[in-house]
Amino acid sequence: MPVAAPDATRPSVLHLDLDAFFAAVEQRDKPSLRGKPVVVGGTGWRGVVATASYEARAYGIGSAMPTMEARRRCHNAAFLAGRFAAYRTVSQQVMALAHELSPLVEQVSLDEAYVDLTPTHPGLDVAEVSRVAEEFRARVRAVTGLTVSVGAGPSKLVAKIASDLRKPDALVVVPPAEQHALLGPLPVRRLPGVGAVTGERLTRVGIRTVADLAAADEAELVRMVGRAHGTGLLAYARAVDPRPVVPERDAKSVSAEETFAVDLTDRRELAERARRMVDRVAVRLAAGGVSGRTVTVKLRRYDFTTLNRSRTLAQPTAAPREIAAAALALLEGIDVADGVRLLGVGVSGLTEYTQQDLLAELDEPAAGDADPAPGAEPEQTAGQQAEVGGVLPLGSAVPYGPPAPPRSAWSPGQDVAHDEHGPGWVQGSGVGRVTVRFEGPHTPAGRIHTFADDDPALHPAPPPRW
């Protein structure tokens, strides 16, 4: 089907965004976690948050935050390694429902997509779009047990901003005549392409809202941020976005970069900035369910000359340790003595990840990380606070402690089954023990049992069926 720009006279573009997706799946499948703070991602010493439930977000926890910082903010949260197979299954169910709305579905990540209703719903008005979107939201809830926020507007830009306005579990439809009123009062940082550096530059010249940007002089804006970036931002601020909804969208790369306020020459500081970017890239790879073979370092010198150095790995990876090792080796080969104003790290050559638990890779230490101090005693997990084979009563105040050692056979949140007790999930492990809570999506909150971690009656299991 030919792909054209959306009809700017109708709110025909939907943006679908599953609410706190990874954490919501965990709360759905684990009744004891419903209504409680849940953090999904790397659980090790250098872990990175992939998704936080809304209860955890109330503590200021967000995506790409170091897990140890998240633990400091909410030590009673459940920190889970994630179950990629479960997330993939739910994503496929939701995208199948989206394809029933229209053949024009552009999937952005596991939990996010655009839909252009034009081919299947001619003559759309606000009432019709609202009806279609509400029926879709109800079907998602019935099929998956999850909530999805939907924004609708005349463009991808407006639809995406609308879907985020009243999350979670909301529908916002923006008629074409109201899009300027919607965008105008918003902070300029809400526009795509306005990051911390660009936002600071705009603020310094008095451009704080989208309306301020829409009224800005184009020539001045181009001088500040460059022609392509400046003209693009001005178009967005004026609600001009002709980008079509492209079905079967495939990302070509995942990257992160930073422009420094002062040129950097210290290799150690540049290496640390690169490691942080690797963490962000790893989170995005996890969210997209992909890994990549080629690692690229982008560096812009003091004189604005730009260098790109790449290394292709033997196998695709999403592991922060492997990406960081390649990136740091590339960085080591570049002369930085005169100053670096921009640094970026990217992964390309993407392919669908094949291992069941992609998020476990976020626990791997980055190159150069030291282990905890010799002789340091880790805090106890829930599994270490109960007798082997013991049972804790429902409602017990059992904290979710620090992670199991990286080489543990059991990861927090993992689906398991016991020959006697049935299906459950790993709540904690360490010092030769593993604690399991036996419950499922349609059971009451379950009881806890602790076993030796090599108990022959305990087995890994597939995700439970909703």
C-alpha positions as CSV (number, residue, x, y, z in Angstrom):
1,M,0.0,0.0,0.0
2,P,1.4,3.4,-0.9
3,V,2.5,5.4,2.1
4,A,1.4,9.1,2.2
5,A,1.5,11.9,4.7
6,P,-1.5,11.8,7.1
7,D,-4.6,13.8,6.4
8,A,-3.9,17.1,8.3
9,T,-7.6,17.9,8.3
10,R,-8.6,15.0,10.5
11,P,-7.4,13.4,13.8
12,S,-6.6,10.2,11.9
13,V,-3.3,9.2,13.5
14,L,-3.2,7.2,16.7
15,H,-0.3,6.8,19.0
16,L,-0.6,3.7,21.2
17,D,1.6,3.5,24.4
18,L,1.2,0.6,26.9
19,D,1.4,2.1,30.4
20,A,4.6,1.2,32.3
21,F,4.8,-1.9,30.1
22,F,7.4,-4.2,31.6
23,A,6.3,-3.3,35.2
24,A,2.6,-3.7,34.3
25,V,3.2,-7.2,32.9
26,E,5.0,-8.1,36.2
27,Q,2.2,-6.7,38.3
28,R,-0.4,-8.5,36.2
29,D,1.3,-11.9,36.6
30,K,2.3,-11.4,40.3
31,P,-0.7,-10.5,42.4
32,S,1.4,-9.7,45.5
33,L,3.0,-6.8,43.5
34,R,-0.2,-5.1,42.4
35,G,-0.3,-1.5,43.8
36,K,3.3,-1.7,44.9
37,P,6.5,-0.1,43.5
38,V,8.1,-2.4,40.9
39,V,11.3,-1.7,39.0
40,V,12.3,-3.8,36.0
41,G,15.8,-3.9,34.5
42,G,19.3,-4.8,35.5
43,T,19.4,-5.7,39.2
44,G,23.2,-6.0,39.7
45,W,25.7,-3.4,41.0
46,R,25.7,-1.6,37.7
47,G,22.2,-2.3,36.7
48,V,20.0,0.1,34.8
49,V,16.2,0.7,35.1
50,A,14.3,-0.3,32.0
51,T,10.8,0.5,33.4
52,A,9.3,1.6,36.7
53,S,5.7,1.2,37.8
54,Y,3.7,4.3,38.5
55,E,4.0,3.5,42.2
56,A,7.8,3.5,41.8
57,R,7.8,6.7,39.7
58,A,6.2,8.5,42.7
59,Y,9.7,8.1,44.3
60,G,11.4,9.8,41.2
61,I,12.5,6.5,39.7
62,G,12.7,6.5,35.9
63,S,14.1,4.7,32.8
64,A,17.9,4.6,32.4
65,M,18.4,5.5,36.1
66,P,21.2,3.4,37.7
67,T,19.6,0.7,39.7
68,M,21.5,1.5,42.9
69,E,20.1,5.1,42.7
70,A,16.6,3.6,42.4
71,R,17.3,1.4,45.4
72,R,18.3,4.4,47.4
73,R,15.1,6.2,46.5
74,C,12.8,3.3,47.2
75,H,14.5,0.4,49.0
76,N,11.2,-1.5,49.5
77,A,10.4,-1.7,45.7
78,A,10.5,-5.1,44.0
79,F,13.6,-5.1,41.7
80,L,13.1,-7.7,39.0
81,A,15.4,-8.8,36.2
82,G,12.6,-8.9,33.6
83,R,11.1,-11.7,31.4
84,F,11.5,-10.9,27.8
85,A,9.4,-13.8,26.6
86,A,6.4,-12.5,28.5
87,Y,6.8,-9.0,27.1
88,R,7.3,-10.2,23.6
89,T,4.0,-12.3,23.8
90,V,2.0,-9.3,25.1
91,S,3.5,-7.0,22.5
92,Q,2.5,-9.4,19.7
93,Q,-1.1,-9.5,21.0
94,V,-1.4,-5.8,21.1
95,M,0.1,-5.2,17.7
96,A,-2.2,-7.8,16.2
97,L,-5.1,-5.8,17.6
98,A,-3.6,-2.6,16.1
99,H,-3.4,-4.3,12.7
100,E,-7.2,-5.0,12.9
101,L,-7.7,-1.2,12.9
102,S,-5.6,-0.5,9.8
103,P,-2.8,-1.9,7.6
104,L,-0.8,1.2,8.4
105,V,0.8,0.3,11.7
106,E,4.3,1.5,12.5
107,Q,5.7,-0.3,15.6
108,V,8.2,1.8,17.4
109,S,9.1,-0.6,20.2
110,L,7.6,-3.5,22.1
111,D,5.0,-1.2,23.7
112,E,4.5,1.7,21.3
113,A,3.1,2.1,17.8
114,Y,1.5,4.6,15.4
115,V,-1.7,3.7,13.5
116,D,-3.1,5.7,10.5
117,L,-6.8,5.1,10.3
118,T,-7.3,6.7,6.9
119,P,-7.4,3.5,4.8
120,T,-10.1,1.8,6.8
121,H,-12.1,4.6,8.4
122,P,-13.0,7.3,5.8
123,G,-14.7,10.4,7.0
124,L,-13.2,10.3,10.5
125,D,-14.3,13.0,13.0
126,V,-13.6,13.3,16.7
127,A,-16.6,11.2,17.7
128,E,-15.6,8.4,15.4
129,V,-12.0,8.4,16.3
130,S,-12.9,8.4,20.0
131,R,-15.2,5.4,19.4
132,V,-12.6,3.4,17.5
133,A,-9.9,4.2,20.1
134,E,-12.0,3.3,23.1
135,E,-13.0,0.0,21.5
136,F,-9.3,-0.7,20.9
137,R,-8.4,0.1,24.5
138,A,-11.1,-2.2,25.8
139,R,-9.9,-5.0,23.6
140,V,-6.3,-4.6,24.8
141,R,-7.5,-4.8,28.4
142,A,-9.7,-7.9,27.7
143,V,-6.9,-9.7,25.8
144,T,-3.9,-8.8,27.9
145,G,-5.1,-7.4,31.2
146,L,-3.1,-4.2,30.6
147,T,-4.0,-0.6,30.0
148,V,-3.0,1.4,27.0
149,S,-2.9,5.2,26.6
150,V,-3.9,6.5,23.2
151,G,-3.4,9.9,21.6
152,A,-5.1,10.9,18.4
153,G,-4.4,13.8,16.2
154,P,-3.7,15.0,12.6
155,S,0.0,14.0,12.8
156,K,2.4,11.7,14.5
157,L,3.8,14.6,16.6
158,V,0.4,15.6,18.0
159,A,-0.7,12.0,18.6
160,K,2.4,11.1,20.5
161,I,2.3,14.2,22.7
162,A,-1.5,13.6,23.3
163,S,-0.9,10.0,24.5
164,D,1.4,11.2,27.2
165,L,-0.8,14.0,28.6
166,R,-3.1,12.0,30.9
167,K,-1.3,8.7,31.4
168,P,-2.0,6.1,32.6
169,D,-5.0,4.6,30.9
170,A,-6.3,7.6,29.0
171,L,-7.5,8.7,25.6
172,V,-6.9,12.2,24.3
173,V,-8.2,13.2,20.8
174,V,-6.9,16.5,19.4
175,P,-8.9,18.0,16.5
176,P,-6.8,19.8,13.9
177,A,-8.3,23.2,15.0
178,E,-7.1,22.7,18.6
179,Q,-3.5,21.4,18.0
180,H,-1.9,24.9,18.3
181,A,-3.8,25.5,21.6
182,L,-2.6,22.1,22.9
183,L,1.1,22.6,21.9
184,G,1.5,26.3,22.7
185,P,1.7,26.2,26.5
186,L,3.9,23.0,26.7
187,P,7.6,23.3,27.7
188,V,9.8,23.3,24.6
189,R,11.4,20.1,25.9
190,R,8.3,18.2,25.0
191,L,9.1,18.5,21.3
192,P,11.2,15.7,19.8
193,G,14.8,16.8,19.2
194,V,14.9,19.2,22.1
195,G,17.3,17.6,24.6
196,A,19.1,19.1,27.5
197,V,21.6,21.0,25.5
198,T,19.2,22.4,22.9
199,G,16.7,23.2,25.6
200,E,19.3,25.2,27.6
201,R,20.3,27.1,24.5
202,L,16.7,28.0,23.8
203,T,16.0,29.0,27.4
204,R,18.9,31.4,27.4
205,V,17.3,33.4,24.6
206,G,13.8,33.4,26.2
207,I,12.3,30.4,24.3
208,R,10.6,28.3,27.0
209,T,7.4,27.1,25.5
210,V,6.3,25.7,22.2
211,A,4.5,28.9,21.5
212,D,7.7,30.9,22.1
213,L,9.5,28.6,19.6
214,A,6.7,28.9,17.0
215,A,7.1,32.7,17.1
216,A,10.9,32.6,16.9
217,D,12.9,34.0,14.0
218,E,14.0,31.2,11.7
219,A,17.3,32.7,10.8
220,E,18.3,33.1,14.5
221,L,17.2,29.6,15.2
222,V,19.3,28.2,12.4
223,R,22.3,30.1,13.7
224,M,21.8,28.6,17.1
225,V,21.3,24.9,16.3
226,G,22.0,24.4,12.6
227,R,19.8,24.5,9.5
228,A,18.3,21.0,9.5
229,H,17.7,21.0,13.3
230,G,16.4,24.6,13.4
231,T,13.9,24.3,10.6
232,G,12.7,21.0,11.8
233,L,12.0,22.3,15.3
234,L,10.3,25.3,14.0
235,A,8.0,23.1,11.9
236,Y,7.1,21.0,14.9
237,A,6.4,24.0,17.0
238,R,4.0,25.2,14.3
239,A,2.3,21.7,14.3
240,V,3.7,20.9,10.9
241,D,4.6,17.2,10.7
242,P,4.1,15.4,7.3
243,R,5.9,12.2,8.4
244,P,3.8,9.2,7.2
245,V,3.0,6.2,9.3
246,V,5.3,3.6,7.8
247,P,4.3,-0.1,8.3
248,E,7.0,-2.7,9.1
249,R,9.3,0.0,10.4
250,D,12.8,-1.4,11.2
251,A,15.2,0.7,13.3
252,K,18.6,0.8,11.7
253,S,20.5,1.8,14.9
254,V,20.2,2.7,18.5
255,S,22.4,5.4,19.9
256,A,22.9,8.0,22.6
257,E,25.1,11.1,22.5
258,E,25.9,14.2,24.6
259,T,27.1,17.7,23.8
260,F,29.3,19.1,26.6
261,A,29.1,22.6,27.9
262,V,32.9,22.7,28.1
263,D,35.2,20.7,25.8
264,L,36.6,17.7,27.5
265,T,40.2,16.4,27.2
266,D,40.3,14.0,30.2
267,R,40.2,10.4,28.8
268,R,38.9,9.0,32.1
269,E,36.0,11.4,32.1
270,L,35.2,10.7,28.4
271,A,35.3,7.0,29.2
272,E,32.9,7.3,32.0
273,R,30.5,9.4,29.9
274,A,30.8,6.7,27.2
275,R,29.9,4.0,29.8
276,R,26.8,6.0,30.8
277,M,25.7,6.2,27.1
278,V,26.2,2.4,26.8
279,D,23.8,1.9,29.7
280,R,21.2,4.1,27.9
281,V,21.7,2.3,24.6
282,A,21.3,-1.1,26.4
283,V,18.0,0.0,27.8
284,R,16.8,1.0,24.4
285,L,17.9,-2.2,22.9
286,A,16.0,-4.1,25.6
287,A,12.8,-2.0,24.9
288,G,13.0,-2.8,21.2
289,G,13.8,-6.4,21.7
290,V,16.9,-6.2,19.5
291,S,20.7,-6.7,19.6
292,G,23.4,-5.4,17.2
293,R,26.7,-6.4,15.7
294,T,28.3,-3.0,15.0
295,V,29.4,-0.6,17.7
296,T,30.1,3.0,16.6
297,V,31.7,5.9,18.5
298,K,31.0,9.4,17.3
299,L,33.2,12.3,18.4
300,R,33.0,16.0,17.5
301,R,36.2,17.9,18.1
302,Y,36.7,21.5,19.3
303,D,36.8,22.7,15.7
304,F,33.5,21.0,14.9
305,T,35.1,18.2,12.7
306,T,33.3,15.0,13.3
307,L,34.9,11.5,13.5
308,N,33.1,8.1,13.4
309,R,34.8,4.9,14.3
310,S,33.1,1.5,14.2
311,R,33.9,-2.1,15.1
312,T,31.8,-5.1,14.0
313,L,31.6,-7.9,16.5
314,A,31.5,-11.6,15.8
315,Q,28.0,-12.0,17.1
316,P,25.1,-9.6,17.8
317,T,24.9,-8.4,21.4
318,A,22.9,-6.3,23.7
319,A,25.2,-6.7,26.7
320,P,26.5,-3.5,28.1
321,R,29.9,-5.1,28.9
322,E,30.5,-6.1,25.3
323,I,29.3,-2.8,23.9
324,A,31.3,-0.8,26.4
325,A,34.5,-2.8,25.7
326,A,34.2,-2.1,21.9
327,A,33.3,1.6,22.4
328,L,36.2,2.2,24.9
329,A,38.7,0.5,22.5
330,L,37.5,2.7,19.7
331,L,37.7,5.8,21.9
332,E,41.2,4.9,23.0
333,G,42.4,5.2,19.4
334,I,41.2,8.8,18.9
335,D,43.3,11.8,19.8
336,V,41.3,13.9,22.3
337,A,44.1,16.3,23.4
338,D,42.6,19.3,21.7
339,G,39.1,18.9,23.2
340,V,35.9,17.0,22.6
341,R,32.6,18.9,22.4
342,L,30.3,15.9,21.5
343,L,30.5,12.2,22.2
344,G,28.1,9.5,21.1
345,V,27.8,5.7,21.2
346,G,25.6,3.6,18.9
347,V,24.8,0.1,17.9
348,S,23.7,-0.9,14.4
349,G,23.3,-4.1,12.4
350,L,20.2,-4.8,14.5
351,T,18.5,-8.2,14.7
352,E,15.7,-9.6,16.9
353,Y,17.2,-10.9,20.2
354,T,16.9,-14.6,20.5
355,Q,17.5,-15.3,24.2
356,Q,14.5,-15.5,26.5
357,D,15.7,-12.9,29.0
358,L,17.2,-9.9,27.3
359,L,16.9,-7.7,30.3
360,A,19.3,-9.9,32.3
361,E,22.1,-8.5,30.1
362,L,21.6,-5.1,31.7
363,D,23.2,-6.5,34.8
364,E,26.6,-7.2,33.2
365,P,29.3,-4.8,34.5
366,A,30.7,-2.3,32.1
367,A,34.3,-2.5,31.2
368,G,36.6,-1.3,34.0
369,D,34.1,-1.8,36.8
370,A,35.4,-3.1,40.0
371,D,33.7,-5.8,42.0
372,P,32.4,-4.9,45.5
373,A,35.1,-4.6,48.1
374,P,36.6,-7.9,49.2
375,G,35.0,-9.2,52.3
376,A,32.0,-6.9,52.0
377,E,28.8,-8.6,53.2
378,P,25.8,-8.2,50.9
379,E,22.5,-7.3,52.6
380,Q,20.2,-10.2,52.9
381,T,17.5,-10.9,50.4
382,A,14.0,-12.1,51.3
383,G,15.3,-15.6,50.5
384,Q,18.1,-15.3,53.1
385,Q,15.7,-14.3,55.9
386,A,13.6,-17.5,56.0
387,E,14.6,-21.0,56.9
388,V,15.2,-23.4,54.1
389,G,11.8,-25.0,53.3
390,G,10.1,-22.5,55.6
391,V,6.8,-20.7,54.9
392,L,6.2,-17.0,55.5
393,P,2.6,-15.9,56.1
394,L,0.7,-13.7,53.7
395,G,1.3,-10.0,54.3
396,S,4.7,-10.5,55.9
397,A,6.9,-7.5,55.7
398,V,9.6,-9.1,53.5
399,P,12.0,-6.6,51.9
400,Y,13.3,-7.1,48.4
401,G,17.0,-7.1,49.0
402,P,19.9,-6.5,46.8
403,P,20.4,-8.9,43.8
404,A,21.7,-12.4,43.8
405,P,25.3,-12.8,42.7
406,P,25.6,-12.4,38.9
407,R,26.2,-16.1,38.3
408,S,23.2,-17.2,40.3
409,A,21.0,-19.7,38.4
410,W,17.9,-17.8,39.6
411,S,17.1,-14.2,38.8
412,P,14.5,-12.1,40.7
413,G,11.1,-12.2,38.9
414,Q,12.0,-15.4,37.0
415,D,9.1,-17.9,36.3
416,V,9.6,-21.3,38.0
417,A,7.6,-24.4,38.8
418,H,8.0,-26.8,41.8
419,D,7.0,-30.4,41.7
420,E,5.0,-30.1,44.8
421,H,3.9,-26.4,45.1
422,G,3.3,-25.7,41.4
423,P,4.1,-22.5,39.5
424,G,5.6,-19.3,41.0
425,W,8.3,-16.8,40.6
426,V,11.7,-16.1,42.2
427,Q,11.6,-13.4,44.8
428,G,15.2,-13.5,45.8
429,S,18.3,-15.8,46.0
430,G,21.8,-15.9,47.4
431,V,24.1,-17.9,49.6
432,G,22.9,-21.1,48.2
433,R,19.2,-20.5,48.7
434,V,16.3,-19.3,46.5
435,T,13.0,-17.9,47.7
436,V,9.9,-18.5,45.6
437,R,6.4,-17.0,45.9
438,F,3.8,-19.3,44.5
439,E,1.1,-17.4,42.7
440,G,-0.1,-16.6,39.2
441,P,-2.2,-14.0,37.3
442,H,-5.5,-15.4,38.5
443,T,-4.7,-16.5,42.0
444,P,-4.6,-14.6,45.3
445,A,-1.3,-13.3,46.6
446,G,0.7,-16.5,47.2
447,R,2.9,-17.8,50.0
448,I,6.6,-17.9,50.1
449,H,8.9,-20.9,50.4
450,T,12.7,-21.0,50.5
451,F,14.7,-23.9,49.0
452,A,18.3,-24.8,48.4
453,D,19.2,-23.3,45.0
454,D,20.0,-26.7,43.6
455,D,16.7,-28.3,44.8
456,P,15.9,-30.9,42.1
457,A,12.2,-30.3,42.4
458,L,12.5,-26.6,41.3
459,H,12.6,-25.8,37.6
460,P,12.6,-22.8,35.3
461,A,9.2,-22.4,33.6
462,P,7.6,-20.4,30.8
463,P,5.6,-17.3,31.5
464,P,2.1,-18.0,32.8
465,R,-0.8,-17.6,30.5
466,W,-3.1,-14.7,31.0
